[in-house]
Amino acid sequence: MARKKFEFYCTECKKYFDFTLRDNLNGNYRIHCPNPKCKHVHYRQLKDGTITEGRFDVNDKNVLIDDICPMPSSCRDVQKETPEKVAPTRQGFFARLWERTAQPV
């Protein structure tokens, strides 16, 4: 059983958060925003541990499988920056990482 990591965006509080899913999850799930001031619920369909574009409603006759409640510490204002998303310039990911970790001599 493998796990997949997802970054999710809450449309209510405009924050990003992370969570992991097992690859054997299928069905309808409620994903709760971990922002303590928001707690918005996103109704999503999962297929093989991946979030699909499909949604369901509280009033649907579809069966709710379970709730997904990420940790509040995973909530942040900006999207995670990955090396694949950043242009290879001095202002890129690794340059900023180097500047943050480099100690003055």
MDTraj code that builds the backbone (N, CA, C; nanometers):
import mdtraj as md
import numpy as np

residues = "MET ALA ARG LYS LYS PHE GLU PHE TYR CYS THR GLU CYS LYS LYS TYR PHE ASP PHE THR LEU ARG ASP ASN LEU ASN GLY ASN TYR ARG ILE HIS CYS PRO ASN PRO LYS CYS LYS HIS VAL HIS TYR ARG GLN LEU LYS ASP GLY THR ILE THR GLU GLY ARG PHE ASP VAL ASN ASP LYS ASN VAL LEU ILE ASP ASP ILE CYS PRO MET PRO SER SER CYS ARG ASP VAL GLN LYS GLU THR PRO GLU LYS VAL ALA PRO THR ARG GLN GLY PHE PHE ALA ARG LEU TRP GLU ARG THR ALA GLN PRO VAL".split()
xyz = np.array([
    [0.0843, -0.1173, 0.0000],
    [0.0000, 0.0000, 0.0000],
    [0.0893, 0.1242, 0.0000],
    [0.0832, 0.1985, -0.1066],
    [0.1629, 0.3207, -0.1206],
    [0.0800, 0.4419, -0.0771],
    [0.1499, 0.5520, -0.0608],
    [0.0834, 0.6774, -0.0240],
    [0.1184, 0.7846, -0.1265],
    [0.0226, 0.8741, -0.1498],
    [0.0425, 0.9859, -0.2416],
    [0.0227, 1.1151, -0.1632],
    [0.1079, 1.2133, -0.1900],
    [0.0988, 1.3410, -0.1217],
    [0.0273, 1.4421, -0.2114],
    [-0.0622, 1.5195, -0.1528],
    [-0.1389, 1.6186, -0.2269],
    [-0.1289, 1.7542, -0.1614],
    [-0.1298, 1.8560, -0.2447],
    [-0.1433, 1.9927, -0.1986],
    [-0.2823, 2.0375, -0.2421],
    [-0.3574, 2.0970, -0.1513],
    [-0.4962, 2.1334, -0.1774],
    [-0.5137, 2.2818, -0.1478],
    [-0.6022, 2.3466, -0.2214],
    [-0.6294, 2.4891, -0.2046],
    [-0.7724, 2.5070, -0.1559],
    [-0.7886, 2.5808, -0.0476],
    [-0.9221, 2.6102, 0.0042],
    [-0.9726, 2.7390, -0.0599],
    [-1.0847, 2.7299, -0.1256],
    [-1.1408, 2.8457, -0.1953],
    [-1.2050, 2.9460, -0.0995],
    [-1.2319, 2.9049, 0.0231],
    [-1.2947, 2.9949, 0.1198],
    [-1.1932, 3.0865, 0.1875],
    [-1.0863, 3.0275, 0.2429],
    [-0.9889, 3.1080, 0.3177],
    [-0.8645, 3.1404, 0.2356],
    [-0.8571, 3.0884, 0.1125],
    [-0.7453, 3.1156, 0.0204],
    [-0.6113, 3.0659, 0.0752],
    [-0.6127, 2.9515, 0.1429],
    [-0.4906, 2.8927, 0.1982],
    [-0.4645, 2.7573, 0.1315],
    [-0.3386, 2.7143, 0.1385],
    [-0.2973, 2.5846, 0.0874],
    [-0.2703, 2.4913, 0.2047],
    [-0.2897, 2.3611, 0.1834],
    [-0.2548, 2.2630, 0.2845],
    [-0.2207, 2.1299, 0.2194],
    [-0.1455, 2.0485, 0.2934],
    [-0.0976, 1.9192, 0.2441],
    [-0.1592, 1.8050, 0.3231],
    [-0.1680, 1.6908, 0.2565],
    [-0.2054, 1.5674, 0.3234],
    [-0.1667, 1.4504, 0.2345],
    [-0.1594, 1.3330, 0.2917],
    [-0.1263, 1.2126, 0.2155],
    [-0.2463, 1.1197, 0.2143],
    [-0.2585, 1.0456, 0.1038],
    [-0.3673, 0.9500, 0.0884],
    [-0.3115, 0.8134, 0.0506],
    [-0.3737, 0.7101, 0.1007],
    [-0.3376, 0.5752, 0.0589],
    [-0.3901, 0.5516, -0.0823],
    [-0.3184, 0.4724, -0.1618],
    [-0.3570, 0.4527, -0.3016],
    [-0.4749, 0.3580, -0.3199],
    [-0.5300, 0.3046, -0.2128],
    [-0.6450, 0.2157, -0.2261],
    [-0.7769, 0.2850, -0.1890],
    [-0.7767, 0.4179, -0.1742],
    [-0.8991, 0.4904, -0.1393],
    [-0.9826, 0.5165, -0.2636],
    [-1.1092, 0.4825, -0.2557],
    [-1.2052, 0.5048, -0.3633],
    [-1.3378, 0.5467, -0.3018],
    [-1.4068, 0.6416, -0.3660],
    [-1.5390, 0.6811, -0.3191],
    [-1.5468, 0.8288, -0.2875],
    [-1.6468, 0.8643, -0.2078],
    [-1.6753, 1.0035, -0.1726],
    [-1.6171, 1.0370, -0.0360],
    [-1.5433, 1.1474, -0.0302],
    [-1.4784, 1.1894, 0.0935],
    [-1.5018, 1.3368, 0.1173],
    [-1.5044, 1.3748, 0.2443],
    [-1.5092, 1.5151, 0.2833],
    [-1.3688, 1.5540, 0.3254],
    [-1.3122, 1.6570, 0.2610],
    [-1.1802, 1.7076, 0.2968],
    [-1.2018, 1.8376, 0.3740],
    [-1.1595, 1.8392, 0.4995],
    [-1.1800, 1.9543, 0.5867],
    [-1.0591, 2.0465, 0.5805],
    [-1.0834, 2.1741, 0.5636],
    [-0.9749, 2.2726, 0.5665],
    [-0.9177, 2.2761, 0.7079],
    [-0.7837, 2.2679, 0.7204],
    [-0.7250, 2.2661, 0.8544],
    [-0.7105, 2.4037, 0.9193],
    [-0.7419, 2.5102, 0.8460],
    [-0.7330, 2.6447, 0.9014],
    [-0.8365, 2.6574, 1.0135],
    [-0.7936, 2.6824, 1.1388],
    [-0.8884, 2.6889, 1.2512],
    [-0.9967, 2.7954, 1.2341],
    [-0.9684, 2.8994, 1.1553],
    [-1.0673, 3.0051, 1.1345],
    [-1.1640, 2.9734, 1.0211],
    [-1.1360, 2.8696, 0.9443],
    [-1.2169, 2.8394, 0.8258],
    [-1.2993, 2.7114, 0.8433],
    [-1.2344, 2.5985, 0.8484],
    [-1.2971, 2.4660, 0.8615],
    [-1.3957, 2.4349, 0.7483],
    [-1.3739, 2.4945, 0.6303],
    [-1.4591, 2.4684, 0.5142],
    [-1.4487, 2.3213, 0.4735],
    [-1.5582, 2.2640, 0.4279],
    [-1.5594, 2.1239, 0.3873],
    [-1.5670, 2.1159, 0.2357],
    [-1.4742, 2.0385, 0.1758],
    [-1.4696, 2.0156, 0.0314],
    [-1.5173, 1.8737, 0.0057],
    [-1.6165, 1.8584, -0.0781],
    [-1.6725, 1.7269, -0.1087],
    [-1.6093, 1.6757, -0.2376],
    [-1.5283, 1.5711, -0.2272],
    [-1.4542, 1.5210, -0.3432],
    [-1.4688, 1.3705, -0.3598],
    [-1.4520, 1.3276, -0.4843],
    [-1.4501, 1.1852, -0.5157],
    [-1.3054, 1.1433, -0.5360],
    [-1.2680, 1.0292, -0.4795],
    [-1.1336, 0.9756, -0.4930],
    [-1.1375, 0.8468, -0.5727],
    [-1.0359, 0.8297, -0.6559],
    [-1.0226, 0.7065, -0.7320],
    [-0.8771, 0.6628, -0.7224],
    [-0.8541, 0.5450, -0.6682],
    [-0.7201, 0.4895, -0.6492],
    [-0.6278, 0.5870, -0.5766],
    [-0.6804, 0.6525, -0.4742],
    [-0.6000, 0.7436, -0.3933],
    [-0.5706, 0.8770, -0.4566],
    [-0.6388, 0.9108, -0.5667],
    [-0.6184, 1.0382, -0.6357],
    [-0.7485, 1.1179, -0.6330],
    [-0.7369, 1.2476, -0.6066],
    [-0.8541, 1.3345, -0.6062],
    [-0.8951, 1.3608, -0.7496],
    [-1.0202, 1.3339, -0.7827],
    [-1.0703, 1.3563, -0.9178],
    [-1.1416, 1.4913, -0.9237],
    [-1.1837, 1.5303, -1.0418],
    [-1.2603, 1.6532, -1.0582],
    [-1.4046, 1.6357, -1.0115],
    [-1.4464, 1.5124, -0.9909],
    [-1.5828, 1.4845, -0.9477],
    [-1.6091, 1.5333, -0.8068],
    [-1.7290, 1.5850, -0.7877],
    [-1.7702, 1.6311, -0.6553],
    [-1.9033, 1.5662, -0.6221],
    [-1.9387, 1.5699, -0.4954],
    [-2.0711, 1.5236, -0.4570],
    [-2.1263, 1.6211, -0.3555],
    [-2.2537, 1.6163, -0.3343],
    [-2.3218, 1.7098, -0.2470],
    [-2.3697, 1.6355, -0.1227],
    [-2.3921, 1.7100, -0.0174],
    [-2.4420, 1.6498, 0.1062],
    [-2.5743, 1.5784, 0.0807],
    [-2.6544, 1.6325, -0.0093],
    [-2.7859, 1.5764, -0.0356],
    [-2.7852, 1.4652, -0.1399],
    [-2.6695, 1.4389, -0.2015],
    [-2.6618, 1.3311, -0.3000],
    [-2.6922, 1.1968, -0.2349],
    [-2.7377, 1.1062, -0.3150],
    [-2.7641, 0.9716, -0.2644],
    [-2.6366, 0.8874, -0.2629],
    [-2.5246, 0.9484, -0.3061],
    [-2.3969, 0.8781, -0.3014],
    [-2.3574, 0.8536, -0.1565],
    [-2.2889, 0.7470, -0.1340],
    [-2.2487, 0.7104, 0.0012],
    [-2.1206, 0.7836, 0.0398],
    [-2.1238, 0.8489, 0.1552],
    [-2.0048, 0.9128, 0.2088],
    [-1.9178, 0.8058, 0.2712],
    [-1.7914, 0.8026, 0.2329],
    [-1.7001, 0.7023, 0.2862],
    [-1.6404, 0.7478, 0.4180],
    [-1.5761, 0.8644, 0.4197],
    [-1.5049, 0.9070, 0.5396],
    [-1.4657, 1.0543, 0.5284],
    [-1.4097, 1.1064, 0.6373],
    [-1.3589, 1.2429, 0.6419],
    [-1.2070, 1.2413, 0.6351],
    [-1.1497, 1.3418, 0.5702],
    [-1.0050, 1.3613, 0.5665],
    [-0.9794, 1.4929, 0.6388],
    [-0.9059, 1.4857, 0.7498],
    [-0.8803, 1.6030, 0.8332],
    [-0.7298, 1.6263, 0.8444],
    [-0.6731, 1.7108, 0.7577],
    [-0.5292, 1.7396, 0.7644],
    [-0.4924, 1.8130, 0.8938],
    [-0.3643, 1.8086, 0.9253],
    [-0.3128, 1.8759, 1.0447],
    [-0.3166, 2.0279, 1.0251],
    [-0.3543, 2.1037, 1.1286],
    [-0.3545, 2.2501, 1.1167],
    [-0.2172, 2.3071, 1.0801],
    [-0.1101, 2.2390, 1.1171],
    [0.0238, 2.2890, 1.0857],
    [0.0557, 2.2827, 0.9367],
    [-0.0254, 2.2103, 0.8576],
    [-0.0002, 2.2016, 0.7139],
    [-0.0562, 2.3219, 0.6375],
    [-0.1298, 2.4082, 0.7044],
    [-0.1940, 2.5237, 0.6415],
    [-0.0933, 2.6369, 0.6210],
    [-0.0933, 2.6970, 0.5013],
    [-0.0013, 2.8070, 0.4717],
    [-0.0637, 2.9002, 0.3674],
    [-0.0034, 3.0185, 0.3530],
    [-0.0567, 3.1210, 0.2629],
    [-0.0161, 3.1019, 0.1175],
    [0.0989, 3.0430, 0.0940],
    [0.1504, 3.0314, -0.0425],
    [0.1635, 2.8858, -0.0839],
    [0.1609, 2.8647, -0.2133],
    [0.1773, 2.7323, -0.2689],
    [0.3211, 2.6869, -0.2473],
    [0.3409, 2.5575, -0.2289],
    [0.4760, 2.5061, -0.2112],
    [0.5555, 2.5257, -0.3388],
    [0.6794, 2.5591, -0.3208],
    [0.7674, 2.5824, -0.4343],
    [0.8502, 2.4565, -0.4578],
    [0.8471, 2.4062, -0.5787],
    [0.9254, 2.2879, -0.6128],
    [1.0243, 2.3240, -0.7227],
    [1.1352, 2.2527, -0.7341],
    [1.2330, 2.2838, -0.8382],
    [1.1739, 2.2791, -0.9791],
    [1.0735, 2.1938, -1.0021],
    [1.0138, 2.1828, -1.1358],
    [0.9357, 2.3072, -1.1750],
    [0.8842, 2.3810, -1.0774],
    [0.7999, 2.4969, -1.1056],
    [0.8790, 2.6274, -1.1191],
    [1.0071, 2.6261, -1.0852],
    [1.0858, 2.7490, -1.0785],
    [1.1799, 2.7587, -1.1971],
    [1.1904, 2.8781, -1.2530],
    [1.2814, 2.9007, -1.3649],
    [1.4261, 2.8869, -1.3173],
    [1.5148, 2.8345, -1.4035],
    [1.6541, 2.8145, -1.3633],
    [1.7353, 2.9446, -1.3675],
    [1.7004, 3.0372, -1.2812],
    [1.7713, 3.1650, -1.2739],
    [1.8313, 3.1808, -1.1351],
    [1.9068, 3.2864, -1.1185],
    [1.9656, 3.3122, -0.9875],
    [1.8571, 3.3280, -0.8818],
    [1.7406, 3.3743, -0.9206],
    [1.6315, 3.3926, -0.8258],
    [1.5537, 3.2629, -0.8035],
    [1.5987, 3.1535, -0.8626],
    [1.5269, 3.0267, -0.8542],
    [1.5308, 2.9621, -0.7167],
    [1.4707, 2.8479, -0.7082],
    [1.4537, 2.7732, -0.5836],
    [1.5857, 2.7462, -0.5127],
    [1.6824, 2.6882, -0.5826],
    [1.8073, 2.6496, -0.5177],
    [1.8900, 2.7709, -0.4753],
    [1.8843, 2.8805, -0.5535],
    [1.9564, 3.0018, -0.5150],
    [1.8994, 3.0570, -0.3849],
    [1.7667, 3.0617, -0.3729],
    [1.7053, 3.1113, -0.2494],
    [1.7319, 3.0169, -0.1330],
    [1.7309, 2.8877, -0.1596],
    [1.7622, 2.7903, -0.0559],
    [1.9053, 2.8094, -0.0076],
    [1.9984, 2.8313, -0.0995],
    [2.1389, 2.8512, -0.0650],
    [2.1549, 2.9781, 0.0200],
    [2.0865, 3.0858, -0.0192],
    [2.0974, 3.2114, 0.0537],
    [2.0434, 3.1992, 0.1948],
    [1.9393, 3.1185, 0.2124],
    [1.8815, 3.1004, 0.3458],
    [1.9695, 3.0155, 0.4358],
    [2.0395, 2.9197, 0.3778],
    [2.1180, 2.8266, 0.4597],
    [2.2638, 2.8654, 0.4706],
    [2.3135, 2.9492, 0.3805],
    [2.4555, 2.9874, 0.3831],
    [2.4823, 3.0772, 0.5049],
    [2.5900, 3.0471, 0.5750],
    [2.6282, 3.1255, 0.6912],
    [2.7400, 3.2217, 0.6521],
    [2.7365, 3.3448, 0.6990],
    [2.8435, 3.4394, 0.6689],
    [2.9755, 3.3934, 0.7328],
    [3.0856, 3.4200, 0.6616],
    [3.2172, 3.3772, 0.7103],
    [3.2801, 3.4825, 0.7956],
])
top = md.Topology()
chain = top.add_chain()
for i, resn in enumerate(residues, 1):
    res = top.add_residue(resn, chain, resSeq=i)
    for name in ("N", "CA", "C"):
        top.add_atom(name, md.element.get_by_symbol(name[0]), res)
traj = md.Trajectory(xyz[None], top)
